Amino acid sequence: MTTLEQIRERANQVYKDVGGTPLMAKVTPAQVKEARRWVDAVRRGRIFFYDTREVNIGMRNVDWSGSHIKHQEWPAQLNRFFWLARLVTVYRQTHEPDLPDLARRWIEDWMDGHEPYGAANRPAKGDNTLNISVRLGQADRGGWWNAAALLAGTPAFDEAFVRRMLESTHGQIECLVAHLAPTINWRISHLNCILFCSLVLPGFESYREFAVHRLNEAFWRQVDPDGSHVERCPSSYHQWMMRLFSNLVMLARARPGLGFNIDPARVGRMWDYALYSTTPDGGSSGLHDGAVWTPNRPMRDLALQRKRYLQRAELRGAEWKVDQRPDRLFPDAGQWFLRDSWKPDATQVSVDATRYEGGHNHLSRLAVNLYAGKRMLLYDPGIFTYENTVPFMAYGKATKAHNTITLHDYNQVETNPVVEESHLLKGFSLVSAAYAGSYFSGDYGWGFHQGPGRAEYGAHERVVLWVKGSYLLVFDLVKADHTRVVPYQAHWQFPIGKATLDRKHNAAWTGGAPDNVLVRLVQASGTVKSALHAGERKPILGWLPLGHGPEWKPAPHLVMAGEVKGGYASQVTLVVPFKGARPPAIAIQPVKQAAAGVHAFELKFRDGTTDVVMATANLHRMIGDSGPVSTDGSLAFVRVRKGRVVRAMLNRGTWLDYQGKSVIRRRRPETCEC
């Protein structure tokens, strides 16, 4: 048996033990079709950047520093050899004889173009330690050794070449060990690569204990009790880590002697976090450095994959039954994912009170995002680009690019918000959070590397009430310098396409699709002026990316602008998803004889229904006697139809009366509905 045949046998066993797709699994026609595009390009000395842009790198003497494109991610993708898996996919189906030669040619060219790596030196220009861990291979992603194992027996991968690959790999692993990343996905990827090599490559067994012990540490340090990975990117980096640790749970069951200490239940919660964050059509919610939600590009069916993991990990019981629990706060992440059902046509609301955990986070505290019908209606834009010399990188991470409030259109900073209240009922969701880190004029890329700029003292407290099946109400309190008038801006990012502005009523709505949204001011402490922006560059405002790449398009962006006077400003905003071209006709009236300091208004609908809503600032005070309502709660909702109360909700109170009649009674303060 040759060395590479031994490696193939070991790798195949690892794949079986982790329970993923077998190394030798039969390739499908769809996989071959997708890979063929890459193979055709590779034969011409070209590969794809972000799977879209064809780049000529040549067949020999490749510039591995990546000078072909000025973009941070290009040399990374170049040095990760993503095309090897495509070559192998087509070869296994067709056995075209030039494909193993092409695979060898570029691996050989990389080794020819680099001095041997080792503990004493860092990666060459264009390369980095994350690239090493991807390039060499892991059990959940392809690399040199995954491809080579499947090309065992071909003349291109003879014993001498395999020995040279092993020598190069040893130096690269030594470099990884010496320069192991201290945290985030880099550390975990480094260690997973070291583990994989220690399990499949002869002579690398001594690295096994090093990898296992540090993977245990990384798991407990980076995966919080609620299941969220510390980078707080539920549709991207979190899912990479989730799948990796799921594999390690299975590997630990198959090989208990390895010494893993990875909690299967906490990994199960990682699947929960990913599932709840996914939009009802299976798409990305876009939070932080995740992909923007894109029509007709759903992600893999997480519900079925989660079910498979739970079965294999033998996790049973009420905790894992999500059917009756469509709403969830992930407290360690600081993120709410709310929906009215698990059906494909469900409505989903996300509220972002994310705890800051590094450069992949955006400055989007207290943003509210909405998916309804069959599309995203209020967007988190996700990633624009990772190239920090392009202004759209800083814009995509900026506070003003998200559905939240700013002062002067400045940025929030890394200060963590505070989750204040979370009440998830069958017919209502009521959540609140506060950001008190002030606002700064500097651009934020991978940080405020050019300085935070000018500072403006300020804070923002937001309450979101979702009346399921109807609408959202967003209550905002903005704090600023008591001695000056300070401008604030409330931002709302609509989809690419049509939008209409009604300046008189401070309202705007989308169009051009069956599913749309109305955003309208209900009340404010001062004058508010609304405007729509799209495709503006000085300053940048009103754009959405088309994916994780260099393309973005103008998209209507609503700004409601007001002023903070005497230190405080408040406003209430109505958000209504609707079907068709015309927004629903809703009459908004203030409640007569409302108590001081209470938001009090009526929403009147065409069918004769009236919703009466009362709320105190930040839900911190009792409403008392206010117009037709009397309660000791801090928020009250009453729906009246034909003179009868048909629906009601009370926050942290014991009684709610409407027009002198009892609606809710409790012995102790509760948040409840009837």
C-alpha positions in Angstrom: 0.0 0.0 0.0 1.4 3.4 -1.0 1.7 6.3 1.5 -1.2 8.1 -0.3 -3.4 5.0 -0.2 -2.8 4.8 3.6 -3.7 8.5 3.9 -6.9 7.8 1.9 -7.8 4.9 4.1 -7.3 7.0 7.3 -9.1 10.0 5.9 -12.1 7.9 4.8 -12.3 6.5 8.4 -12.3 10.0 9.8 -15.1 11.0 7.5 -17.1 8.0 8.6 -16.4 8.8 12.3 -17.6 12.4 12.0 -20.7 11.3 10.2 -20.5 13.7 7.3 -20.5 13.0 3.6 -18.1 10.0 3.1 -14.8 10.9 1.4 -15.6 8.3 -1.3 -19.2 9.4 -1.7 -20.6 9.2 -5.2 -20.6 12.6 -6.9 -23.9 13.9 -8.3 -24.6 15.3 -11.7 -25.4 18.7 -10.1 -22.0 18.7 -8.4 -20.2 17.8 -11.6 -22.1 20.6 -13.5 -21.1 23.2 -10.9 -17.5 22.0 -10.9 -17.2 21.9 -14.7 -17.3 25.7 -14.9 -14.2 25.8 -12.6 -12.4 23.0 -14.5 -12.9 24.8 -17.8 -11.4 28.0 -16.3 -8.5 26.1 -14.6 -7.5 24.6 -17.9 -7.0 28.2 -19.1 -5.0 29.1 -16.1 -7.9 31.0 -14.4 -9.9 30.7 -11.2 -12.9 32.5 -9.8 -12.8 35.2 -7.1 -16.0 34.9 -4.9 -17.1 32.3 -7.4 -18.0 35.1 -9.9 -15.0 37.0 -11.2 -12.6 35.1 -13.4 -9.0 35.9 -12.7 -6.0 34.8 -14.9 -3.3 33.5 -12.6 -1.4 31.5 -15.1 -0.3 27.8 -15.2 3.2 28.2 -13.7 5.1 30.8 -11.6 1.9 32.0 -10.1 2.1 35.2 -8.2 0.9 33.8 -4.8 1.1 37.2 -3.2 -2.1 38.0 -5.0 -1.2 41.2 -6.8 -3.8 40.5 -9.5 -6.5 42.2 -7.5 -6.3 44.9 -4.8 -8.7 43.2 -2.3 -7.9 41.8 1.1 -9.7 38.5 0.4 -8.2 37.8 -3.0 -4.8 36.5 -1.9 -6.6 34.6 0.8 -8.8 32.8 -1.6 -5.9 32.3 -4.0 -3.8 30.6 -1.3 -6.7 28.3 -0.1 -6.9 26.2 -3.3 -10.7 26.1 -3.5 -10.5 24.8 -7.0 -8.9 21.5 -6.1 -12.2 20.1 -4.9 -13.8 20.9 -8.2 -11.0 19.2 -10.2 -11.4 16.1 -8.1 -15.2 16.1 -8.4 -15.0 16.1 -12.2 -12.2 13.6 -12.3 -14.0 11.1 -10.2 -16.9 11.2 -12.6 -15.0 11.4 -15.9 -11.4 10.3 -15.2 -10.1 13.0 -17.6 -6.4 12.3 -17.4 -5.2 15.9 -17.3 -7.0 16.8 -14.1 -4.6 15.1 -11.6 -1.8 16.8 -13.5 -3.4 20.2 -13.1 -3.9 19.6 -9.4 -0.3 18.6 -8.9 1.0 21.5 -11.1 -0.4 24.2 -8.8 0.5 22.4 -5.5 4.0 22.0 -6.9 4.1 25.6 -8.1 3.1 26.8 -4.6 5.9 24.7 -3.0 8.4 25.9 -5.6 7.4 29.5 -4.9 7.8 29.4 -1.1 10.7 29.0 1.2 9.9 26.1 3.6 7.7 27.2 6.4 8.5 26.4 10.1 8.1 27.6 13.6 10.7 30.3 13.2 9.1 32.1 10.3 5.7 33.5 9.5 3.7 32.9 6.3 4.9 34.6 3.1 3.3 37.7 1.6 -0.3 37.0 0.6 -0.5 34.0 2.8 -1.6 33.7 6.5 -2.1 31.1 9.1 -5.9 30.8 8.4 -5.0 30.1 4.8 -2.7 27.3 5.9 -5.4 25.7 7.9 -7.8 25.8 4.9 -5.2 24.9 2.3 -4.0 21.7 4.0 -7.5 20.4 4.7 -9.9 19.5 7.5 -12.6 16.9 8.0 -15.3 19.4 7.1 -13.7 21.2 4.2 -11.4 20.2 1.3 -7.7 21.0 0.9 -4.5 19.5 -0.4 -4.8 16.2 1.5 -8.6 15.7 0.9 -7.9 16.1 -2.9 -4.7 14.1 -2.9 -6.4 11.2 -1.1 -9.0 11.0 -3.9 -6.2 11.1 -6.5 -4.3 8.1 -5.0 -3.0 5.8 -7.7 -2.7 8.5 -10.4 0.8 9.0 -11.9 0.8 12.7 -11.0 0.6 11.8 -7.2 3.5 9.4 -7.1 5.4 8.5 -3.9 8.1 11.1 -4.4 5.6 14.0 -4.8 3.6 12.8 -1.8 6.7 12.8 0.3 7.5 16.3 -0.8 3.9 17.4 0.1 4.4 15.8 3.5 7.6 17.7 4.1 6.0 21.0 3.1 3.0 20.2 5.3 5.2 19.5 8.3 6.7 23.0 8.0 3.3 24.6 7.6 1.9 22.7 10.7 5.0 23.8 12.7 4.2 27.4 11.6 0.6 27.0 12.8 1.6 25.6 16.2 4.1 28.4 16.7 1.7 31.2 15.6 -1.6 29.7 16.8 -4.3 32.4 16.8 -5.5 33.3 20.3 -9.2 33.4 19.6 -12.2 33.5 17.1 -12.6 31.2 14.1 -8.9 31.4 13.2 -7.9 29.5 16.4 -10.5 26.8 15.9 -9.7 26.4 12.2 -5.9 26.2 13.0 -6.6 23.5 15.5 -9.0 21.5 13.4 -6.4 21.4 10.6 -3.7 20.2 13.0 -6.1 17.6 14.3 -7.0 16.4 10.8 -3.4 16.1 9.8 -2.5 14.2 13.0 -5.3 11.7 12.3 -4.6 11.0 8.6 -0.9 11.8 7.8 1.9 9.4 8.8 4.4 11.0 11.2 2.0 13.7 12.4 0.5 11.8 15.3 2.5 13.8 17.9 0.3 16.9 17.2 -2.9 15.1 18.2 -2.9 15.9 22.0 -2.0 19.5 21.3 -5.0 19.9 19.0 -7.5 18.1 21.2 -6.7 20.0 24.4 -6.9 23.4 22.7 -10.1 22.5 20.8 -11.6 21.7 24.1 -10.5 25.1 25.5 -11.7 27.0 22.4 -15.1 25.4 22.6 -15.8 26.3 26.2 -14.4 29.8 25.7 -16.0 30.7 22.3 -19.4 29.0 22.5 -21.7 30.6 25.0 -24.3 28.8 27.0 -27.1 29.9 24.7 -25.3 28.2 21.8 -24.1 31.4 20.0 -20.5 31.6 18.8 -18.8 34.7 20.1 -18.5 36.3 16.7 -22.3 36.7 16.7 -22.7 36.1 12.9 -25.5 33.5 12.9 -25.7 32.9 9.2 -21.9 32.7 8.5 -19.1 32.2 10.9 -21.4 30.7 13.6 -22.5 28.0 11.2 -19.0 27.1 10.2 -18.1 26.6 13.9 -21.4 24.8 14.5 -20.7 22.2 11.8 -17.1 21.8 12.9 -18.0 21.1 16.6 -20.8 18.8 15.5 -18.2 16.8 13.7 -16.1 16.7 16.8 -19.0 15.5 18.9 -19.3 12.6 16.6 -15.6 12.0 16.4 -15.5 11.9 20.2 -18.2 9.3 20.3 -16.4 7.1 17.8 -12.9 7.6 19.4 -13.4 8.3 23.1 -9.7 7.8 23.7 -8.9 11.1 22.0 -9.9 13.0 25.1 -12.5 15.5 23.8 -14.6 17.5 26.2 -17.3 19.0 23.9 -20.8 19.3 25.2 -23.3 17.8 22.7 -26.2 19.8 24.2 -24.4 23.1 23.9 -23.6 22.2 20.2 -27.4 21.4 19.9 -28.0 25.0 21.0 -25.7 26.1 18.3 -28.1 24.5 15.8 -31.0 26.3 17.6 -29.3 29.7 17.2 -28.7 29.1 13.5 -32.2 27.8 12.9 -34.0 30.7 14.7 -31.8 33.3 12.8 -32.7 31.8 9.4 -35.5 33.6 7.5 -38.7 31.5 6.9 -37.6 30.8 3.3 -34.3 29.4 4.6 -32.3 32.5 3.8 -29.8 34.6 5.7 -31.0 37.2 8.2 -27.8 39.2 7.3 -26.7 40.2 10.8 -23.2 41.5 11.1 -20.7 39.8 8.7 -23.3 37.5 7.3 -24.6 37.4 3.7 -27.4 39.8 2.8 -30.8 38.2 2.3 -31.2 37.4 -1.4 -34.3 36.3 -3.3 -34.3 32.7 -4.5 -31.0 31.8 -2.8 -32.1 29.9 0.3 -29.6 28.3 2.6 -29.5 24.5 3.3 -32.5 23.1 5.2 -31.3 23.7 8.7 -34.3 22.2 10.3 -33.6 18.8 8.8 -29.9 19.0 9.5 -30.6 20.0 13.1 -33.0 17.1 13.5 -30.3 14.7 12.2 -27.7 16.1 14.7 -30.1 15.8 17.6 -30.8 12.2 16.7 -27.2 11.2 16.4 -26.3 13.1 19.6 -29.2 11.4 21.4 -30.6 14.8 22.5 -34.3 14.4 23.5 -36.8 16.3 25.7 -38.8 19.5 25.8 -35.8 21.7 25.2 -35.4 20.5 21.7 -39.0 20.9 20.7 -39.2 24.3 18.9 -42.6 23.8 17.3 -44.5 25.7 20.0 -41.7 28.2 20.6 -41.3 30.4 17.5 -39.9 33.4 19.5 -36.5 33.3 21.2 -34.0 35.6 22.9 -30.4 34.4 22.8 -29.2 36.3 25.8 -25.5 35.7 25.4 -25.6 36.9 21.8 -28.0 39.8 22.7 -30.3 38.9 19.7 -34.0 38.3 19.4 -35.4 36.2 16.6 -39.2 36.4 16.6 -41.7 34.8 14.3 -45.4 34.0 14.2 -45.0 30.3 13.1 -42.5 27.9 11.5 -44.4 27.9 8.2 -42.7 29.0 5.0 -44.9 32.1 4.8 -44.3 33.2 8.4 -43.3 36.7 9.4 -40.0 37.1 11.2 -38.6 40.0 13.2 -35.1 40.3 14.5 -33.9 42.8 17.1 -30.2 43.4 17.4 -28.8 44.1 20.9 -25.6 42.2 20.1 -22.8 42.0 22.6 -19.7 43.2 20.8 -17.1 40.5 20.1 -14.8 41.8 17.4 -14.3 43.1 13.9 -17.0 40.9 12.3 -19.6 42.8 14.3 -21.4 45.9 12.9 -22.4 49.0 14.8 -26.1 48.1 14.6 -27.3 48.2 18.2 -31.1 48.1 18.6 -31.7 47.6 14.8 -35.1 46.1 13.9 -35.3 43.9 10.8 -38.4 42.5 9.2 -39.2 39.6 6.8 -42.8 39.0 5.7 -44.5 37.2 2.9 -41.8 36.1 0.7 -39.1 38.7 1.1 -37.0 40.9 3.4 -38.7 44.2 3.9 -36.5 46.0 6.4 -32.9 44.9 5.8 -29.8 44.3 7.7 -27.4 44.7 4.8 -24.8 42.2 6.0 -21.4 42.3 4.3 -20.7 44.8 1.6 -17.0 44.0 1.3 -13.9 43.0 3.4 -11.6 45.4 1.5 -11.1 48.2 3.9 -9.8 50.6 1.3 -13.3 50.6 -0.3 -15.6 53.1 1.4 -18.5 50.7 1.2 -16.8 48.5 3.8 -17.2 51.2 6.5 -20.7 52.1 5.3 -21.9 48.5 5.6 -20.8 48.4 9.2 -22.0 51.9 10.0 -24.9 52.6 12.4 -26.7 54.6 9.7 -26.8 51.6 7.3 -29.0 49.8 9.8 -32.6 50.1 11.1 -31.8 52.1 14.2 -31.1 55.6 15.5 -28.0 57.8 15.3 -27.0 61.3 16.4 -25.5 63.4 13.5 -25.4 60.1 11.5 -22.4 59.2 13.6 -21.4 55.7 14.6 -22.1 53.8 17.8 -19.0 52.2 19.4 -18.2 48.8 20.8 -20.1 49.4 24.1 -22.4 46.5 24.8 -26.1 47.3 24.9 -28.3 46.2 27.8 -31.2 43.8 27.3 -33.9 45.2 29.6 -37.2 43.3 29.0 -38.2 40.3 27.0 -41.8 39.0 27.0 -42.6 36.4 24.3 -46.3 35.6 24.3 -48.4 33.7 21.8 -50.0 36.8 20.3 -47.5 39.5 21.2 -43.7 40.0 21.6 -42.5 42.9 23.7 -38.8 43.5 24.0 -36.6 46.4 25.0 -32.9 47.3 25.1 -30.7 50.3 25.7 -27.4 51.5 24.1 -25.5 54.1 26.1 -22.1 54.3 24.4 -22.5 57.7 22.7 -21.7 58.4 19.0 -18.5 59.1 17.1 -17.8 60.5 13.6 -15.0 58.1 12.7 -15.3 55.4 10.1 -15.3 51.8 11.4 -13.7 49.1 9.3 -12.0 46.3 11.2 -12.1 48.9 14.0 -11.7 52.6 14.5 -8.2 52.3 13.1 -8.1 55.9 12.0 -9.5 57.0 15.3 -13.1 57.4 16.6 -13.3 61.1 15.4 -15.6 63.6 17.1 -17.7 62.5 19.9 -21.4 63.3 20.7 -22.7 62.2 24.1 -25.8 60.2 23.6 -27.9 57.1 24.4 -30.8 55.3 22.8 -33.5 53.1 24.4 -35.8 51.2 22.2 -39.0 49.2 23.0 -40.5 47.0 20.3 -44.1 45.7 20.5 -45.1 43.2 17.9 -48.8 42.6 17.6 -48.6 39.4 15.7 -50.7 39.3 12.6 -50.9 43.1 12.5 -47.9 45.4 13.0 -45.0 46.5 15.0 -44.7 49.6 17.2 -41.2 50.9 17.9 -40.9 53.3 20.8 -37.6 55.3 20.9 -36.1 57.5 23.5 -33.0 59.4 22.5 -30.7 61.1 25.0 -28.2 63.8 24.2 -26.4 66.9 25.6 -29.0 68.9 27.7 -27.3 72.2 26.8 -27.6 72.0 23.0 -30.0 71.0 20.3 -28.7 67.8 18.8 -30.0 66.3 15.5 -31.0 62.6 15.4 -31.9 60.3 12.5 -34.0 57.2 12.5 -33.0 54.9 9.6 -35.1 52.3 7.7 -33.5 50.3 4.9 -36.1 49.1 2.3 -35.5 46.5 -0.5 -34.1 47.3 -3.9 -37.0 48.6 -6.0 -39.8 51.1 -5.7 -40.7 53.2 -2.6 -43.1 56.1 -2.0 -42.8 58.9 0.4 -45.6 60.8 2.1 -43.9 63.8 3.7 -47.1 65.1 5.3 -47.6 62.0 7.4 -43.9 61.1 7.8 -44.6 57.8 6.1 -43.0 55.7 3.4 -43.8 52.3 1.8 -42.4 49.9 -0.6 -43.9 48.7 -3.9 -43.2 46.7 -7.0 -43.7 43.3 -5.3 -46.6 41.4 -3.8 -45.2 41.8 -0.2 -44.5 45.3 1.1 -44.1 47.4 4.2 -45.4 50.7 5.5 -43.2 52.7 8.0 -45.1 55.7 9.5 -44.5 58.1 12.4 -47.2 57.9 15.1 -46.0 60.4 17.7 -42.9 62.5 18.4 -41.7 64.9 21.0 -40.8 67.5 18.3 -40.9 68.1 14.6 -39.8 65.2 12.4 -39.0 65.4 8.7 -38.8 62.3 6.5 -36.9 61.7 3.3 -36.0 58.8 1.0 -32.4 58.3 -0.2 -31.1 55.9 -2.7 -27.7 55.4 -4.4 -26.1 58.5 -2.8 -22.3 58.6 -2.5 -21.4 61.8 -0.7 -22.1 60.7 1.9 -22.9 57.1 1.1 -26.6 56.2 1.8 -29.2 54.0 0.3 -27.4 50.9 -0.9 -27.6 47.1 -0.6 -25.0 44.5 -1.6 -25.9 41.8 -4.1 -23.9 39.2 -2.2 -20.5 38.8 -0.5 -18.6 40.5 -3.3 -17.9 43.8 -5.1 -21.5 44.5 -6.3 -24.1 46.7 -4.7 -27.2 48.5 -5.9 -29.2 51.6 -4.9 -32.0 50.8 -2.5 -34.5 53.2 -1.0 -33.6 54.2 2.5 -36.0 56.2 4.8 -34.6 58.7 7.2 -36.8 60.3 9.8 -34.9 63.3 11.2 -35.6 65.1 14.4 -33.9 67.0 17.2 -33.1 66.3 20.8 -33.9 69.3 22.9 -33.4 69.6 26.6 -31.6 66.3 26.7 -34.4 64.1 25.4 -36.4 63.2 22.3 -39.0 60.5 21.8 -40.9 59.0 18.9 -43.2 56.1 18.1 -43.0 54.4 14.7 -45.6 52.1 13.1 -44.3 49.3 10.9 -47.0 47.4 8.9 -46.3 44.6 6.5 -49.0 44.4 3.8 -50.0 42.7 0.6 -50.5 44.5 -2.7 -49.6 48.0 -4.0 -51.5 50.2 -1.6 -50.7 50.5 2.1 -53.5 50.0 4.6 -55.5 53.1 5.5 -54.9 53.6 9.3 -56.1 56.7 11.1 -53.9 57.7 14.0 -55.3 59.8 16.8 -53.9 60.9 20.2 -55.9 59.7 23.2 -57.8 62.6 24.9 -57.0 63.2 28.5 -53.9 61.0 28.4 -51.7 61.0 31.5 -48.5 63.1 31.3 -45.4 61.3 30.1 -47.4 58.5 28.5 -47.5 57.6 24.8 -51.2 57.3 24.2 -52.8 56.9 20.8 -55.5 55.0 18.9 -55.1 53.2 15.6 -58.3 53.0 13.6 -58.8 50.6 10.8 -61.2 50.5 7.9 -63.1 47.5 9.3 -64.1 49.4 12.4 -61.4 48.0 14.7 -59.7 50.3 17.0 -56.4 49.6 18.8 -55.7 51.7 21.9 -52.1 51.7 23.0 -50.5 53.2 26.1 -46.8 53.1 27.1 -44.4 54.9 29.4 -40.9 55.8 28.4 -38.7 52.6 28.4 -41.5 50.8 30.3 -40.1 52.2 33.5 -43.2 53.8 35.0 -46.8 53.1 35.7 -49.4 54.4 33.2 -52.1 55.0 35.8 -55.3 56.7 34.7 -54.9 57.7 31.0 -58.0 58.4 28.9 -60.1 55.3 28.7 -57.4 53.1 30.3 -56.5 52.6 33.9 -53.7 50.3 34.8 -50.6 49.8 37.0 -48.7 48.4 34.0 -46.1 50.2 31.9 -47.6 49.2 28.5 -51.2 48.4 27.7 -52.9 47.3 24.4 -56.6 47.0 24.0 -58.3 46.0 20.7 -62.0 47.1 20.4 -64.4 45.8 17.8 -68.1 46.7 17.8 -67.8 48.2 21.2 -66.3 45.0 22.7 -62.7 44.3 23.8 -61.5 41.4 21.7 -57.8 41.4 22.5 -55.6 42.9 25.2 -52.1 42.8 26.5 -50.6 44.2 29.7 -46.9 44.6 30.7 -45.8 44.0 34.3 -49.1 44.9 35.9 -51.9 43.4 38.0 -54.9 45.2 36.5 -56.1 46.7 33.2 -59.4 48.5 32.9 -60.9 49.9 29.8 -63.8 52.5 30.0 -64.3 51.5 33.6 -64.6 47.7 32.9 -62.1 45.1 34.0 -60.1 43.5 31.2 -57.2 41.8 33.1 -56.7 41.0 36.7 -53.7 39.3 38.2 -52.5 38.7 41.8 -49.0 39.7 41.0 -47.5 41.8 38.3 -47.3 39.9 35.0 -46.9 40.4 31.3 -49.9 38.7 29.9 -52.5 38.7 27.2 -56.1 37.8 26.8 
